[in-house]
Amino acid sequence: MAGGHTVAAFDAELAALHAAVDRMGALVEQQLVGALDSLATADAEKATQVIAGDAAIDQLETEVEAMTIRLLALRQPMAKDLRDIVAALKIVSNLERMGDFAGSVAKRAVTLAGLPSLPPLGSLAWMGRSVVAMVADMRRAYADQDATLAAAIRDRDGEVDAAYTSLFREFLTYMMETPSQITACTHLLFAAKSIERIGDHATNVAENILYLVDGRLPSQERNKEDLSSFAVALPSVPESEQN
Amino acid sequence: MAGGHTVAAFDAELAALHAAVDRMGALVEQQLVGALDSLATADAEKATQVIAGDAAIDQLETEVEAMTIRLLALRQPMAKDLRDIVAALKIVSNLERMGDFAGSVAKRAVTLAGLPSLPPLGSLAWMGRSVVAMVADMRRAYADQDATLAAAIRDRDGEVDAAYTSLFREFLTYMMETPSQITACTHLLFAAKSIERIGDHATNVAENILYLVDGRLPSQERNKEDLSSFAVALPSVPESEQN
């Protein structure tokens, strides 16, 4: 009877842990959507709200960590339960980073809202929607402990990386064609990089879900198609420099 | 006697865990120094070696994680021992990211080595040296479990962030003055951001050391002086666009 009681209490604590992780995931998704909206609509006020909203994610991370440490100390879990708790610890660390990156996008949005002209934002919006979809699926895969969905998320990260590489080249050419947009393009490139990194962290979470569900350790090899580090756009030499 | 035996075995496993974490820290420091050298000397071959070297860090992370999970499962540690193991898990996750960022710097170095002309690299080199010093101190603070040193590292992160913000403005002006260096400056800005992020992660590790040593949970408030997201350099309108 005492054993049954302990098991029920442990299950309740584990459920509370899952709920807290999901709450943090929901906040991250909301922050990302808000940051992308503020960027697309040049809405500095909305962006400022997103920046302020990051504190709630940090607070939840601290709470979840305290829960995991208490569970480890008091319950001394084994096998699947242990993996569940270790995965939560790793997942919230990724979620906290994702929240930071959403905040970074919002900070760029504040600056961009004050600039006189911006380059076309279509590629960035497309990339943003892809990453929002990854984050939504990541949350569903965690809630349902769905290894198939988690594996599919991991495979999609390569597409986001490829989109970012294209965008990097595109923005380099805008900068060369329209030097007055150099500041805007630079901030947009960093915003794009932050969005791409949110996709990377969603992929890390997907790998933690695979580990949680069936003990698979994440493979170090995954699609790495962000080749933007190697991108070069050669300028046509401006007339003023040809002499 | 059996108890004494178990304690000795546990201490040996904990020492092995510490040694593996430190080995990973040493590799990260070496990779960072190599990446900065390859950038400063435009040495694509050295940069390529650094890129290849990241796999060893990833491999060590996997090994340390397996060690921590085994220790949690078999030893069911309490109090300081539990914190020690949780801290190791969090520290190696930061070290893995630091290794990735060193690899990112090296990737930029490969591209930059192929470009015809670069802007002045003095600020970047200075920032790089500051972060290398932080990483070296981070390793020492972990090895000696030195909370005073760990707290000092955390306070220094603000200086690196401030240096990055200055550098961001500086490179925006280079791009406006010399459009033929836009590609180079963009890659250098991302390299600088990666170096700044290595400093952030060294700071996270310092906070994990504080937690390990005396159970202090990291404060969410720390010096945040990277204001580059808000930096704007307004262009003087080029002559070619004045008509």
Interface residues (C-beta under 8 A of the other chain):
Chain A: A55 D58 Q59 T62 E65 A66 T68 I69 L72 A73 Q76 M78 A79 L82 R83 V86 L89 K90 S93 S104 K107 R108 V110 T111 G114 L115 L172 M175 M176 P179 S180 I182 T183 T186 H187 L189 F190 K193 L217 Q220 S229 F230 A231 V232 A233 L234 P235 V237 P238 E239 S240 E241
Chain B: A55 D58 Q59 T62 E65 A66 T68 I69 L72 A73 Q76 M78 A79 L82 R83 V86 L89 K90 S93 S104 K107 R108 V110 T111 G114 L115 L172 M175 M176 P179 S180 I182 T183 T186 H187 L189 F190 K193 L217 Q220 S229 F230 A231 V232 A233 L234 P235 V237 P238 E239 S240 E241
